[in-house]
């Protein structure tokens, strides 16, 4: 079986627009001698076009879910797995933008999140001990959500994460535009920078973005532009994340990298890394690579997510080229 190793950029240097892919032969010890069948390279949803939202259950209850559906075929899809990371234009061509899945609209406080361990990974309101959660600190003043087809690997320690492993979720996104984005909606965004937050011993990256159609978007191209054009915005975001758990009786969150917001190039290197981790998760490669010395709790988390993801994609692998790395052309990397 073919697999690909990826030459990743240094975190603090200029980041290329895509990885250099080098083909190597890697034995897969899964007991299967049959090669995968050739597949056509059809695409996931590259934008919000053709996606309907299906609200199931009563809002403000534990049963409430927001599902995404293929508007043409009427079938349920996954907001985590079936939306491409890179935003595609109306002709299906990659753009400079990424797709942002909104979980929590700005000026609201209910803690909605993608249920990564549920069938079709709908959005639900988080709960603790049977009680629905919301931010006691108050409403967010930015749209909050995640990048699809990314995963913060709980077995990986980023060199700048102060020894902390990934939080086992898609990469978090802060969108600072004027539009209020409803829960479950997909929007194209520009990547501007990133903040390394440490949340109860886990690495929890926060990517700062702006909607591609926002009136400020032409003026914001990197993290320094945010401070120049929107003075105080970055400090406010950091302080919100530092203090939002204090009303729950928890200590303030801390940050890596001297509490700095890193630039766009650095942010994209982290996103690339997490997209590659997601590829390994959904192909089962991550589970196969786990060793006996790994923490059993972490191994259990990876197995559960990996098997749920493979179950979701089993009948539709042709729509997920990332599930067939042997079919990648050599120059097919992430393009920003």
C-alpha positions as CSV (number, residue, x, y, z in Angstrom):
1,X,0.0,0.0,0.0
2,X,1.4,3.4,-0.9
3,X,1.5,6.3,1.6
4,X,3.1,9.7,1.5
5,X,5.5,11.4,3.9
6,X,5.3,15.2,4.0
7,X,8.2,17.6,4.3
8,X,6.9,20.1,6.8
9,X,8.1,23.7,7.1
10,X,9.9,25.1,10.1
11,X,7.4,26.8,12.4
12,X,9.2,30.1,12.6
13,X,10.3,30.5,9.0
14,X,8.5,31.3,5.8
15,X,5.9,28.6,5.0
16,X,5.4,27.3,1.5
17,X,1.9,27.3,0.0
18,X,1.8,23.5,0.0
19,X,3.7,20.5,1.3
20,X,6.2,18.7,-0.9
21,X,4.9,15.2,-1.1
22,X,7.4,12.3,-1.5
23,X,6.1,8.8,-2.2
24,X,7.3,6.0,0.0
25,X,6.2,2.4,0.5
26,X,4.8,1.7,4.0
27,X,3.5,-1.8,5.0
28,X,0.1,-1.7,6.5
29,X,-0.2,-4.4,9.2
30,X,-4.0,-4.7,9.1
31,X,-4.1,-8.3,7.9
32,X,-5.4,-7.3,4.5
33,X,-3.5,-8.3,1.3
34,X,-6.0,-6.8,-1.1
35,X,-5.0,-3.5,-2.6
36,X,-7.6,-0.7,-2.6
37,X,-9.5,-0.4,-5.8
38,X,-8.8,2.6,-8.0
39,X,-11.1,5.6,-7.2
40,X,-12.2,8.7,-9.0
41,X,-11.2,12.0,-7.4
42,X,-14.6,13.6,-6.7
43,X,-14.8,16.3,-4.2
44,X,-16.3,17.0,-0.8
45,X,-18.4,20.1,-0.4
46,X,-16.1,23.0,-1.2
47,X,-18.4,25.8,0.1
48,X,-21.9,26.3,1.6
49,X,-23.5,25.8,-1.8
50,X,-25.9,22.8,-1.9
51,X,-25.9,22.4,1.9
52,X,-29.1,22.6,3.9
53,X,-29.3,22.6,7.7
54,X,-31.7,20.2,9.5
55,X,-32.6,21.1,13.1
56,X,-33.7,18.0,15.0
57,X,-35.1,18.0,18.5
58,X,-36.2,20.9,20.6
59,X,-33.8,23.7,21.1
60,X,-32.5,24.1,24.7
61,X,-32.7,20.4,25.3
62,X,-30.1,17.6,25.4
63,X,-31.6,16.1,22.2
64,X,-31.2,19.2,20.0
65,X,-28.9,18.6,17.0
66,X,-28.0,20.7,13.9
67,X,-27.3,18.3,11.0
68,X,-26.1,19.2,7.5
69,X,-27.7,17.7,4.4
70,X,-26.9,17.5,0.8
71,X,-29.6,19.7,-0.6
72,X,-29.7,17.8,-3.9
73,X,-29.6,14.2,-2.7
74,X,-31.3,14.8,0.7
75,X,-28.8,12.7,2.6
76,X,-27.1,13.7,5.8
77,X,-23.5,14.8,5.6
78,X,-20.8,15.6,8.2
79,X,-19.8,19.2,8.9
80,X,-16.4,17.8,10.0
81,X,-15.6,15.3,7.3
82,X,-17.7,16.3,4.2
83,X,-16.7,20.0,4.0
84,X,-13.3,20.6,2.4
85,X,-10.8,22.6,4.3
86,X,-9.9,24.8,1.3
87,X,-12.8,26.9,0.0
88,X,-13.7,26.2,-3.6
89,X,-15.2,28.8,-6.0
90,X,-18.4,28.3,-8.0
91,X,-16.3,26.5,-10.7
92,X,-14.9,24.1,-8.1
93,X,-11.4,25.7,-8.2
94,X,-9.4,26.2,-5.0
95,X,-9.3,29.7,-3.6
96,X,-7.0,31.4,-1.1
97,X,-9.7,31.0,1.6
98,X,-10.5,28.3,4.0
99,X,-14.0,27.0,5.0
100,X,-15.1,28.0,8.5
101,X,-17.9,26.0,10.2
102,X,-19.6,28.3,12.7
103,X,-20.6,26.7,16.0
104,X,-21.4,29.7,18.2
105,X,-22.6,32.9,16.6
106,X,-21.3,36.2,17.9
107,X,-23.3,37.9,20.6
108,X,-24.5,34.6,21.9
109,X,-23.3,32.3,24.8
110,X,-24.7,28.8,24.3
111,X,-21.8,26.4,24.0
112,X,-22.5,24.7,20.7
113,X,-19.9,22.3,19.3
114,X,-19.4,19.6,16.7
115,X,-20.2,16.2,18.3
116,X,-17.1,14.4,16.9
117,X,-18.1,11.0,18.4
118,X,-21.7,11.0,17.1
119,X,-23.0,9.6,13.8
120,X,-22.7,12.3,11.1
121,X,-21.0,14.6,13.7
122,X,-23.9,17.1,14.1
123,X,-23.6,20.2,16.2
124,X,-25.0,20.0,19.7
125,X,-25.0,22.1,22.8
126,X,-22.4,20.9,25.2
127,X,-23.5,19.5,28.5
128,X,-22.0,18.6,31.9
129,X,-23.7,16.3,34.3
130,X,-26.9,16.5,32.3
131,X,-26.9,20.3,32.3
132,X,-26.6,22.3,29.1
133,X,-23.6,24.6,29.1
134,X,-23.2,28.2,28.2
135,X,-20.5,30.8,28.9
136,X,-21.1,32.3,32.3
137,X,-18.7,35.1,31.4
138,X,-21.3,36.3,28.9
139,X,-21.8,36.6,25.1
140,X,-19.0,36.2,22.6
141,X,-18.2,39.2,20.5
142,X,-16.9,37.2,17.6
143,X,-18.1,34.1,15.6
144,X,-16.6,30.9,16.9
145,X,-16.2,27.5,15.3
146,X,-13.7,25.3,13.6
147,X,-12.0,24.3,10.4
148,X,-13.4,21.1,8.8
149,X,-11.0,18.2,8.0
150,X,-8.6,19.2,10.8
151,X,-7.8,17.4,14.1
152,X,-5.6,18.3,17.0
153,X,-3.9,15.0,17.6
154,X,-4.0,14.1,21.4
155,X,-0.8,12.0,20.9
156,X,1.2,14.9,19.3
157,X,3.2,17.5,21.2
158,X,3.8,20.6,19.2
159,X,7.3,22.1,19.9
160,X,5.7,25.4,20.9
161,X,2.9,23.9,23.0
162,X,5.0,23.7,26.3
163,X,4.7,19.9,26.4
164,X,1.0,19.8,25.9
165,X,-0.8,17.4,23.5
166,X,-3.6,18.2,21.2
167,X,-7.2,18.5,22.5
168,X,-8.7,15.8,20.3
169,X,-11.0,18.3,18.4
170,X,-11.0,20.2,15.1
171,X,-8.9,23.4,15.1
172,X,-10.8,26.3,16.7
173,X,-11.5,29.4,14.7
174,X,-12.2,33.0,15.8
175,X,-13.9,35.0,13.0
176,X,-13.8,38.8,13.7
177,X,-16.0,40.1,10.9
178,X,-19.3,42.1,11.2
179,X,-21.6,39.3,10.0
180,X,-23.5,37.2,12.6
181,X,-23.0,33.6,11.3
182,X,-25.7,31.2,12.3
183,X,-24.8,27.8,13.9
184,X,-23.9,25.3,11.3
185,X,-23.3,27.7,8.5
186,X,-20.1,27.5,6.4
187,X,-18.3,30.7,5.4
188,X,-15.0,31.4,3.4
189,X,-12.5,33.1,5.6
190,X,-9.0,34.6,5.4
191,X,-6.4,33.3,7.9
192,X,-4.7,36.1,9.8
193,X,-2.9,34.5,12.7
194,X,-3.0,32.2,15.6
195,X,-2.9,32.1,19.4
196,X,-1.5,29.1,21.4
197,X,-3.8,28.6,24.4
198,X,-3.2,26.0,27.1
199,X,-6.6,24.7,28.3
200,X,-6.3,22.4,31.4
201,X,-3.1,20.9,30.1
202,X,-4.0,20.6,26.5
203,X,-2.9,22.5,23.5
204,X,-5.9,24.5,22.1
205,X,-4.9,26.6,19.1
206,X,-7.2,29.6,18.2
207,X,-6.9,30.7,14.6
208,X,-7.9,34.3,14.0
209,X,-9.7,34.9,10.7
210,X,-12.1,37.3,8.9
211,X,-14.9,36.5,6.5
212,X,-13.8,36.8,2.9
213,X,-16.7,39.1,2.1
214,X,-16.4,41.4,5.2
215,X,-15.7,45.1,4.4
216,X,-12.5,44.9,6.5
217,X,-11.2,41.9,4.6
218,X,-9.3,43.8,1.9
219,X,-7.4,45.6,4.7
220,X,-6.5,42.6,6.8
221,X,-3.9,40.2,5.3
222,X,-1.8,39.3,8.4
223,X,-1.9,39.5,12.1
224,X,-0.2,42.9,12.3
225,X,-2.9,44.4,10.2
226,X,-5.5,43.4,12.8
227,X,-3.7,45.5,15.5
228,X,-3.2,48.3,13.0
229,X,-6.8,48.5,11.7
230,X,-8.6,47.2,14.8
231,X,-6.5,48.3,17.8
232,X,-7.4,46.4,20.9
233,X,-9.1,43.5,19.2
234,X,-6.4,40.9,19.7
235,X,-5.9,41.9,23.4
236,X,-9.6,41.5,23.9
237,X,-9.7,38.1,22.3
238,X,-6.8,36.9,24.5
239,X,-8.4,38.3,27.7
240,X,-11.7,36.7,26.9
241,X,-10.0,33.3,26.6
242,X,-7.9,33.9,29.7
243,X,-10.8,34.6,31.9
244,X,-13.9,32.8,30.6
245,X,-13.6,29.9,33.0
246,X,-13.2,32.0,36.1
247,X,-17.0,32.3,36.7
248,X,-17.0,28.4,36.8
249,X,-14.5,28.5,39.7
250,X,-11.5,27.6,37.5
251,X,-8.2,29.3,37.3
252,X,-7.4,31.6,34.3
253,X,-6.2,29.9,31.1
254,X,-2.5,30.4,30.1
255,X,-0.8,30.8,26.7
256,X,2.3,29.7,25.0
257,X,4.7,31.6,22.8
258,X,4.9,34.5,25.3
259,X,1.1,35.1,24.8
260,X,1.9,36.4,21.3
261,X,-0.5,36.1,18.3
262,X,1.7,34.4,15.6
263,X,1.4,35.5,12.0
264,X,-0.4,34.0,9.0
265,X,2.5,31.8,7.8
266,X,2.8,30.2,11.2
267,X,-0.9,29.7,11.5
268,X,-1.0,28.0,8.1
269,X,1.8,25.6,9.2
270,X,-0.3,24.6,12.2
271,X,-3.4,24.1,10.1
272,X,-1.5,22.0,7.5
273,X,-0.2,19.9,10.4
274,X,-3.7,19.4,11.8
275,X,-5.2,18.6,8.3
276,X,-2.6,15.9,7.9
277,X,-3.5,14.5,11.4
278,X,-7.1,14.4,10.3
279,X,-6.1,12.4,7.2
280,X,-4.4,9.9,9.3
281,X,-7.4,9.7,11.6
282,X,-10.0,9.0,8.9
283,X,-7.9,6.5,7.0
284,X,-7.2,4.5,10.2
285,X,-3.5,5.1,9.8
286,X,-3.3,6.9,13.2
287,X,-4.8,3.9,15.0
288,X,-2.4,1.5,13.2
289,X,0.6,3.6,14.3
290,X,-0.3,3.8,18.0
291,X,2.2,1.9,20.1
292,X,1.9,-0.1,23.4
293,X,3.5,2.6,25.5
294,X,0.8,5.2,24.7
295,X,-1.6,6.3,27.4
296,X,-4.6,3.9,27.3
297,X,-7.1,6.8,27.7
298,X,-5.7,8.6,24.7
299,X,-5.6,5.4,22.7
300,X,-9.3,4.9,23.4
301,X,-10.1,8.4,22.3
302,X,-8.3,7.9,19.0
303,X,-9.8,4.5,18.3
304,X,-13.3,5.8,19.0
305,X,-12.9,8.8,16.7
306,X,-11.1,6.8,14.0
307,X,-13.6,4.1,13.8
308,X,-16.6,6.4,13.8
309,X,-15.0,8.4,11.0
310,X,-14.2,5.3,8.9
311,X,-17.8,4.2,9.4
312,X,-19.2,7.5,8.1
313,X,-16.9,7.4,5.1
314,X,-17.1,3.7,4.3
315,X,-19.7,3.9,1.6
316,X,-18.4,7.1,0.0
317,X,-14.6,6.9,-0.1
318,X,-14.7,8.1,-3.7
319,X,-15.9,11.5,-2.3
320,X,-12.9,11.6,0.0
321,X,-9.6,11.4,-1.9
322,X,-7.8,11.9,1.4
323,X,-9.0,8.4,2.4
324,X,-6.9,7.0,-0.5
325,X,-3.4,8.5,-0.3
326,X,-2.1,6.2,-3.0
327,X,-4.2,8.1,-5.5
328,X,-2.7,11.5,-4.8
329,X,-0.8,13.1,-7.7
330,X,2.7,14.2,-6.5
331,X,1.8,17.9,-6.7
332,X,-1.5,17.7,-4.9
333,X,-0.9,19.4,-1.6
334,X,-2.8,21.9,0.5
335,X,-3.0,25.2,-1.3
336,X,-3.7,28.5,0.4
